[in-house]
């Protein structure tokens, strides 16, 4: 089968190639997905560059962390899916391998694809929507009537988080650049701050929850906006987190999402009801996986980058 692989770690342009590799084995609990699309994420180019991988590669590694497609086969112990089902999944982060014509995924990580969206749109959702869902429900327990500040509202996680926060009944404030204001208003944001022309801490009233997708100075300045006992959740590292919690009298944590098929099925329900819509900016063929990774590496996209994988 065709797949986007690396044989060593390094710059994306130097190490990412597309070629033939063996199809994955199908374990007893695996769903073999004939991929039609795969989402491209920052973690993918970091993996290609050897992020948190101190040793070299023992064998070629297929990249990719989220996929949408059609079930081609199922393991003997699989009960929830059958050949021909349209599905999507955030694959096991230890295995990856979504940038390929066939992907084997444990049944517990798979959900039925919403019928109302394309494979490309479905493939753009698992990682960012699960991250947003877990940040707002598990990490911060955002409640109806509360106020949440979402940094980077035009990014993948931010765009999903705006819509999920509105579903939860919260008032949403978000920071974006001027060219993304209309996008995030269309997603449901109640107050939009252009971070290039305004200091959010000067124009935003105190909030119950901050979802930080940016880090650095933006993260540091956010603590002062939290109400006493409020929560800051970040998808990037929080330096001196215990000292900051004590200083501001708040909760704070950084986390990395975990794959969960049941939660993904809940996200599919939000898509079906019209409460969550994917935001896809660029679709490229699998053969241009390196270009897609380079685009994501540059950042500042308004919407997701997706690889199309024709059957």
QUIBELQUI-V947419 format. One record per helix or strand of 3 or more residues. SS is the DSSP state (H for helix, E for strand). FROM is the first residue (numbers start at 1). TO is the last residue. If there is no record, write none. Layout:
# QUIBELQUI-V947419
{{SS;FROM;TO} {SS;FROM;TO}}
This chain:
# QUIBELQUI-V947419
{{E;2;6} {H;12;15} {E;16;20} {E;30;40} {H;42;48} {E;66;74} {E;86;90} {E;102;106} {H;107;109} {E;110;112} {H;119;123} {H;126;139} {E;147;151} {H;156;167} {E;171;176} {H;178;187} {E;191;194} {H;200;203} {E;207;212} {H;216;225} {E;226;234} {H;241;248} {E;251;254} {H;261;272} {E;280;285} {H;286;298} {E;304;308}}
